[in-house]
Amino acid sequence: ATSNWRTFQVEPKIICVTGSNGKSTTCKLLKHILDSKNFDVEIGGNFGKSALELSEATDGCIKILEISSYQSELARTLQPDLAVFLNFSDDHLDRHSGKGGYFAAKARLFCMGVPEKSIISIDDYEGLYLSNRMQEEQTLANPVINISALKNLPGLGWNIFNRKGFMVEYRNKKQVYAIDLRQNKVLVGDHGYQNASAAYAVSRALGISPKDIESSLSSFSGLRHRAEILGKKNGVTFVNDSKATNAAAAAASVGSFKNIRWILGGVSKADGISPLLPISENVK
C-alpha cells in the first residue's frame, strides 16, 4: 500500500492465504493463473519476499501474501480484500499455547479485517465454524465461497468442490462449470483438489472465466520439494516431498500414491504420527 492509495483508477487488491498446509502451492498456482491473464501480480509474506519488500502498488495490481499463524498473531492491522483458509491441523501448538490459540491466530485474518470475500475450506470443523461466522458478519451477497475436497456442496451460496475427480462450481444450486482433474499429474489427491479449488475460487472472485482458469491449471508445474515428481526409472516413480513439515501434510501427499517405499526423518510434533496411520498400509 502507498500513501496515495485513493488516487488509483483501479484499486490494487491484497489476497491473503493461510492454513496449516498448502499455502505456498496455492499462492504459486494463483499467481500462475493471474500471470496468464497479464495481471501485475507479486507474491510475498511467508513465501518469497517479505510484505514490506514488495514493489510499490500500481493501478489494478494484485499482491498475494502467504500468512503464517506467527504473522497473523502479531499483525496490528489486517484487512485483505480476499482471504483464503485452506485447512487446519495441529501445528505450532507450543507457540500458541494449544490448539485454540493456534486457530485464534489463523482466524484473526478473517475476523479482524472482514474481507470482501472469504474462501474457506469446510472439510475441517474449524473451517466450517469460520465459514458460518463470516457469513453471519457480512451483509454482502455470497461473502463466503465454500470449498471442499471431500464433500459435495450443491446447496445455496457459492460452492466449489471435488466430485469424483472433477472440480465443480455451484452457485445457488446450479452448476456453473466443471474441470476434469483426473489426468492432472501435479494437482493430485485431496490436498491437490483443495489447492486447486482455492486458487479457482479466488480467480473467479476476480472475474476470470472458468475456461481460462482450466487452461492455466493444466499448465501448472507445481513447486519444488512439494510432492515433486523427479522422474521415473524401471517403473518406479521418485517423488520429493521434503517440504512436508508435519504429519498431516505428509499424510496428504503420501495418500495420493500407492505401493510406496518411504524414506523419512525429522522431529515429531504435537500430534505425533497419528495422521499417517490411515495410509500406513500402502507404505513399506
ROGUGU-252908 format. One record per residue (C-alpha): x, y, z. Coordinates in steps of 0.25 Angstrom, whole numbers, plus 5000, padded with zeros to 4 digits. Example, Ala and Ser with C-alpha at 12.3 -4.5 7.8 and 13.67 -1.06 7.14 Angstrom:
residues 2
504949825031
505549965029
***
This chain:
residues 284
500050005000
500450144998
500050285003
499350324990
498450194991
497150274987
497750324974
497750194967
496850184955
496750034958
497050004973
498049894976
497649764983
498249694994
498049544995
498449465008
498549315008
498649245022
498449105027
499348995033
499748935019
499748965004
499949115005
501149124996
500549034986
499249114986
499949244985
500849204973
499649144966
498849264967
500049354962
500149254950
498749274947
498749424948
500049434940
499349364929
498349484929
499449584929
499149634943
500249714951
500449614962
501449584973
501549484984
502149514998
501949495013
502349355017
502749315003
503749394995
503949544999
503449605012
502249685010
503049815012
503949775001
502949764990
502949874980
502049994981
500549984977
500150014963
498750024957
498049894957
499249814963
499049694972
499949654984
499749514989
500249495003
500449355009
500149385024
500649285035
500049285049
501249355054
501049475045
499449485047
499649475062
500649595062
500049675052
499449805057
498449825046
497949725036
497049765024
497149675012
496249695000
496149544999
496549435009
496749285008
496649185019
497149045014
497148955025
497448935040
498348825047
499148825060
500448905058
501249015065
500448985078
501649015087
501649155081
500149175082
499849105096
499049005089
498048975078
497049085082
498149195082
498649135068
497349145062
497049285068
498349335061
497849285048
496449335050
496949485052
497249495037
495749485035
495049535048
495949665049
495949715035
494649645030
495049625015
494149665003
494149515000
494649395009
494949265002
494949155013
495049005012
494048945021
494648805021
495148835036
494248875047
495048995049
494749045035
493249015036
493149095048
493949215042
493049205029
491849215037
492349335045
492849405033
491449395027
490749445039
491649565040
491549605025
490349665018
490849655004
490349554995
491149424996
492249475005
492849335006
493249234995
493249105002
494248994996
494348854999
495248734994
494348635002
492848675001
491848704991
491348854993
490248874983
489348954992
489149104993
490249204993
491549194985
492249064986
493448994979
493648844982
494248714977
493348614971
494048484966
495248564961
494448674955
494548814961
493148864961
492649014963
491249034968
490449154971
489149154977
488849004974
489249024959
490548964953
491349074947
492548994942
493348864944
494848834941
495448694940
496648684949
496748534948
497948534938
498648654945
499948604950
500248724959
498948754966
498748614971
498048554984
497148634993
498148734996
498348764981
496848784979
496848874991
497948964986
497348964972
495948994978
496449114986
497249174974
496049154965
495149224975
496049344976
496149354961
494649344960
494449454970
495449544962
494549524949
495449414942
494649324933
494549174937
495149134923
496349224925
496649164939
496449024933
497549054923
498549104934
498248984943
498748894932
500048964930
500448984945
501748914948
501648914963
502648954974
504048884977
504048794989
502548784990
502048654984
503048684973
503248564963
504648554960
504648454949
504348304947
505348184945
505048044944
503548064946
503848134959
503348284961
504248364970
503548474978
504248584987
503248634997
504348685007
503548815010
502448745018
502748795031
501648725039
500948585039
499648645033
500448705021
501248575019
499948485020
499248575009
500448555000
500748405003
499248375002
499248424987
500148304983
500148154984
501148044987
502048134994
503548124999
503648245008
504948305013
504748405024
505248475036
505048595045
504548625059
503148585063
502148705066
500948705076
500148605068
501248505066
501048415054
499548385057
499148455044
499948355036
499248235041
498148225031
499048225020
500148135026
499648005019
500148065006
501548095011
502748005013
***
